[in-house]
Amino acid sequence: EIVLTQSPGTLSLSPGERATLSCRASQSVSSSYLAWYQQKPGQAPRLLIYGASSRATGIPDRFSGSGSGTDFTLTINRLEPEDFAVYYCQQYGSSQFTFGPGTKVDIK
Amino acid sequence: QVQLQESGPGLVKPSETLSLTCTVSGDSISSYYWSWIRQPPGKGLEWIGHIYYSGSTNYNPSLKSRVTISTDTSRNQFSLKLNSVTDADTAVYHCARLRGPYCSGGSCYSHWYFDLWGRGTLVTVSS
């Protein structure tokens, strides 16, 4: 099983700042199989990024994904009030899906 | 607009079977993959398994011995059964549409991601 580790656990920022979230895999992951989700309290997760860098339909361009191999990054430029949430990375490998533990982006 | 809605008992006794149904509206389940994912209170996400409309399944190895996912195309639903539950199975259970590899316009794409989710239903295991 590929284990995903996300850092930091919590990121405290102000609106307008840039958020940089890290997702590291215990072994190499195909970029095609790496996705990012946003979840707000009481809501279902929402797909942001798939294929490591492709934005899902309707996702603002302030969200971007990058990375390859074992290191992936989600960047949120110019944080908006609605961006404060928990973010999860997800991978598919060896016929299994795993998620990272999440990074909470909260208001400083 | 495609929507997914989970339904089923919110309370299950230990050692019994958890049964949930996901009703899909706005699209036919006779395409794509369909999945169950759970989230214990205050914790992260765990993939339970998925099913292709043809009936082929894939389960999380840690749950495989206890899980069955099936489809009912006539009702545009898919279901989850998890037997021999314990309090560790208390969680919000989400159904989701899973996008797998596909070809379109002469190009083929190899991705795996969950693009649509239900809001989830809390299932508590308690006597």
Boltz contact constraints between the chains, C-beta under 6 A:
constraints:
  - contact:
      token1: [A, 32]
      token2: [B, 110]
      max_distance: 6.0
  - contact:
      token1: [A, 32]
      token2: [B, 111]
      max_distance: 6.0
  - contact:
      token1: [A, 33]
      token2: [B, 112]
      max_distance: 6.0
  - contact:
      token1: [A, 35]
      token2: [B, 113]
      max_distance: 6.0
  - contact:
      token1: [A, 44]
      token2: [B, 94]
      max_distance: 6.0
  - contact:
      token1: [A, 44]
      token2: [B, 117]
      max_distance: 6.0
  - contact:
      token1: [A, 44]
      token2: [B, 119]
      max_distance: 6.0
  - contact:
      token1: [A, 44]
      token2: [B, 120]
      max_distance: 6.0
  - contact:
      token1: [A, 45]
      token2: [B, 117]
      max_distance: 6.0
  - contact:
      token1: [A, 47]
      token2: [B, 115]
      max_distance: 6.0
  - contact:
      token1: [A, 50]
      token2: [B, 111]
      max_distance: 6.0
  - contact:
      token1: [A, 50]
      token2: [B, 113]
      max_distance: 6.0
  - contact:
      token1: [A, 51]
      token2: [B, 111]
      max_distance: 6.0
  - contact:
      token1: [A, 88]
      token2: [B, 45]
      max_distance: 6.0
  - contact:
      token1: [A, 92]
      token2: [B, 112]
      max_distance: 6.0
  - contact:
      token1: [A, 95]
      token2: [B, 58]
      max_distance: 6.0
  - contact:
      token1: [A, 97]
      token2: [B, 47]
      max_distance: 6.0
  - contact:
      token1: [A, 99]
      token2: [B, 44]
      max_distance: 6.0
  - contact:
      token1: [A, 99]
      token2: [B, 45]
      max_distance: 6.0
  - contact:
      token1: [A, 101]
      token2: [B, 44]
      max_distance: 6.0
  - contact:
      token1: [A, 102]
      token2: [B, 44]
      max_distance: 6.0
